[in-house]
């Protein structure tokens, strides 16, 4: 029996890995997640690794960029170009001949824009070092974090620019509970970069989506298999937009939810999710 457990209130897509993204009224989901999500990434020409805000010492400006598609992507067709807003407010298109040079100049590292589409990565320079399929994460020097105060290399899923699973959900119940535990912290969805934010209802409290792990979630005509919890990292503490730097965000998650905020999911049945859709589990 399917049980209604909430309503979709916000949808997000992040066209370029580790840049701020775009809020959507509807999102098409394929086997590779939200269509166009993490479709592009910047590849460091020095080591072939994907640029990521997970390593802010190396990439301190990633959240100062915003990425939006020039036109909505359509399933079965080539991905459109992305318009990137730079920290100074100017823009550059991924289709521009000087895009790599513009981004490299701002980042002070030589980068190449690469594209991941339906499980294939393209656009990476063929000269060595080639695309490594890897990225890096800085582990904060914080009690409760393994390998603290170190940079760890990790491998991205083949043919993608995702760090782990391809769909990420979080509930308002979780964000509200974290805020109760740390009242001065701004536990707003953009800090956690979800695809789907679910209003769990006034009667739900705590980390409710952790109870969805192993279950099938239905939203609109999409079915998702919730595969596991989403472990949080230094990215949640970084400033972006009007959100300030705040290490207390991650510290609260580590102390009260083992560092987990939200859950990961795989797509079982493709389709479209819309803001306002009911969310059910089971069935």
C-alpha positions in Angstrom: 0.0 0.0 0.0 1.3 3.4 -1.0 1.5 6.0 1.8 1.5 9.8 1.0 4.3 11.3 2.9 4.6 14.9 1.6 4.5 17.3 -1.3 7.2 18.6 -3.6 7.8 22.3 -2.9 11.1 23.0 -4.7 13.1 21.5 -7.6 16.7 22.2 -8.4 19.1 21.5 -11.3 22.8 22.3 -11.3 24.0 22.5 -14.9 27.7 22.8 -14.0 29.2 20.7 -11.2 29.8 22.8 -8.1 28.3 26.0 -9.4 25.0 27.4 -8.1 22.1 26.2 -10.2 18.6 27.0 -11.2 15.2 26.5 -9.5 12.6 24.7 -11.6 8.8 24.4 -11.6 9.1 21.0 -13.3 11.9 18.5 -13.9 12.3 15.7 -16.3 14.0 12.6 -14.8 15.9 10.1 -16.9 18.1 7.1 -15.9 20.8 9.7 -15.4 18.8 11.9 -13.0 17.3 15.3 -13.6 17.8 16.1 -17.3 20.8 18.4 -17.5 21.9 18.0 -13.9 25.6 18.1 -13.5 25.8 18.0 -17.3 29.0 20.1 -17.4 32.1 20.2 -15.3 35.4 22.1 -15.3 38.4 19.8 -15.7 41.7 20.9 -14.2 44.2 20.7 -17.0 47.0 20.0 -14.6 45.7 16.8 -13.2 42.5 15.8 -15.1 40.3 16.1 -12.0 36.9 17.7 -11.9 36.8 21.1 -10.2 34.7 21.0 -7.0 33.7 23.2 -4.1 34.4 20.1 -2.0 38.0 21.3 -2.1 37.7 25.1 -1.4 41.4 25.5 -0.9 42.0 24.7 -4.5 38.7 26.0 -5.9 37.6 28.9 -3.6 35.3 30.6 -6.1 33.0 27.8 -7.4 29.9 29.0 -5.5 30.5 32.5 -6.8 29.4 31.2 -10.2 25.9 30.5 -11.3 24.9 28.3 -14.2 21.6 28.2 -16.2 20.7 26.5 -19.5 20.3 28.9 -22.4 17.1 26.9 -23.2 15.5 24.0 -21.5 17.1 20.7 -22.4 15.0 18.1 -24.1 15.4 14.3 -23.7 16.8 12.6 -26.8 18.4 15.8 -28.2 21.9 17.3 -27.7 22.3 19.3 -24.5 22.0 23.1 -25.1 24.7 25.5 -24.0 24.8 26.9 -20.5 25.1 30.5 -19.5 27.6 31.0 -16.7 27.4 34.1 -14.6 30.8 35.0 -13.3 31.6 36.5 -9.8 31.7 40.0 -11.3 28.2 39.6 -12.8 29.4 39.2 -16.4 28.4 36.1 -18.4 30.0 33.6 -20.7 28.4 30.7 -22.7 29.8 27.2 -22.7 29.4 27.5 -26.5 31.8 30.5 -26.7 35.2 29.9 -28.3 36.9 31.6 -25.4 34.9 30.0 -22.5 37.8 27.9 -21.2 40.1 31.0 -21.3 37.6 33.2 -19.5 37.0 30.7 -16.7 40.7 29.9 -16.4 41.5 33.6 -15.9 38.9 34.0 -13.1 39.8 30.7 -11.4 43.6 31.3 -11.8 43.9 27.6 -13.0 43.7 26.3 -16.5 40.4 24.5 -17.0 38.5 22.8 -19.8 34.7 22.7 -19.9 33.6 19.0 -20.4 30.1 17.6 -20.9 28.5 14.4 -19.6 25.5 13.2 -21.6 23.8 9.8 -21.3 26.8 8.2 -19.6 29.5 9.6 -21.9 32.0 12.4 -21.1 33.1 14.6 -24.0 35.0 17.8 -24.6 38.0 17.0 -22.5 41.3 17.7 -24.0 43.0 14.7 -25.5 46.5 15.7 -24.5 47.7 14.3 -21.2 46.7 14.4 -18.5 43.4 13.1 -19.8 40.1 13.1 -17.9 40.8 11.1 -14.8 37.2 10.4 -13.7 38.2 11.7 -10.2 37.7 14.7 -8.0 38.8 15.7 -4.5 37.3 16.5 -1.1 38.7 18.5 1.8 37.8 16.9 5.2 37.2 19.6 7.7 39.3 19.5 10.9 36.2 18.7 13.0 35.4 16.1 15.6 33.4 13.3 14.2 34.9 13.5 10.7 37.2 10.7 9.5 40.6 11.6 7.9 40.0 15.2 9.2 42.1 18.1 7.9 43.1 16.3 4.7 42.3 16.2 1.0 41.0 12.9 -0.2 40.7 11.8 -3.8 37.5 10.0 -4.9 36.1 8.5 -8.1 33.0 9.8 -9.8 30.4 7.3 -11.2 31.5 6.3 -14.8 30.4 8.7 -17.4 29.0 11.3 -15.0 30.0 14.3 -12.9 28.0 13.2 -9.9 29.8 12.7 -6.6 27.6 9.7 -5.7 24.0 8.9 -6.6 22.2 10.8 -9.3 19.1 12.1 -7.4 19.1 13.8 -4.0 16.0 14.4 -1.9 15.7 16.3 1.4 12.6 17.1 3.5 11.6 20.3 5.3 11.3 18.1 8.5 15.1 17.5 8.4 15.9 21.1 7.7 13.6 22.3 10.5 15.0 19.8 13.0 18.5 20.9 12.3 17.5 24.5 12.8 15.9 23.6 16.1 19.2 22.2 17.2 21.2 25.2 16.0 18.9 28.1 15.9 21.3 30.7 14.5 22.2 28.5 11.5 20.5 29.0 8.2 19.6 25.5 7.1 18.3 26.5 3.7 18.0 24.0 0.8 20.7 25.6 -1.4 23.3 24.7 1.2 22.6 21.0 0.6 22.2 21.1 -3.2 19.2 18.8 -3.4 17.2 18.0 -6.6 13.9 17.6 -4.7 12.7 19.3 -1.6 9.7 17.7 0.1 7.4 19.4 2.5 6.8 16.5 4.9 3.8 18.2 6.6 3.4 19.9 10.0 3.0 16.6 11.8 6.4 15.2 10.7 9.5 15.9 12.8 13.1 14.8 12.6 15.0 13.1 9.8 12.0 11.4 8.2 13.5 10.6 4.8 16.1 8.3 6.5 13.1 6.0 7.0 12.6 5.9 3.2 15.9 4.1 2.6 15.2 0.8 0.7 11.7 2.0 -0.3 10.2 3.1 -3.6 9.2 6.7 -3.7 6.6 7.8 -6.3 6.4 11.5 -7.4 4.2 12.2 -10.4 4.9 9.5 -13.0 8.4 9.0 -11.6 9.5 6.1 -9.4 12.7 6.4 -7.4 14.5 3.8 -5.3 15.9 5.4 -2.2 19.4 3.9 -1.9 21.0 5.5 1.1 21.7 8.6 3.2 23.6 11.6 1.9 26.8 12.2 3.8 27.5 16.0 4.1 30.8 17.7 3.6 32.6 21.1 3.7 30.3 22.4 0.9 27.5 22.9 3.4 29.6 25.4 5.4 30.6 27.6 2.5 29.1 31.0 1.6 26.9 31.2 -1.4 24.5 34.0 -2.4 23.4 35.6 0.8 24.2 32.5 2.9 27.3 33.1 5.1 30.1 30.8 5.9 29.1 28.7 8.9 30.9 25.6 10.0 28.1 25.1 12.6 25.9 23.7 9.8 28.1 20.7 9.3 28.9 20.4 13.0 25.2 20.1 13.9 24.6 17.5 11.2 27.6 15.4 12.4 26.6 15.6 16.1 22.9 14.9 15.6 22.5 12.9 12.4 25.9 11.2 11.8 26.6 13.8 9.2 23.6 12.8 7.0 21.2 15.3 5.6 18.8 14.0 2.9 18.9 10.7 0.9 20.1 9.5 -2.4 18.0 7.7 -5.0 18.1 5.9 -8.3 15.5 6.3 -11.1 13.3 3.3 -11.6 10.7 4.8 -13.9 11.4 8.0 -15.9 9.0 10.9 -16.2 8.3 14.4 -15.0 8.2 15.8 -11.4 6.3 19.0 -10.8 6.2 21.4 -7.9 3.1 20.5 -5.9 3.2 16.8 -6.8 2.3 14.4 -4.0 5.2 12.1 -2.7 4.3 8.5 -1.7 6.3 5.6 -0.4 5.6 1.9 -1.0 3.0 0.6 -3.3 
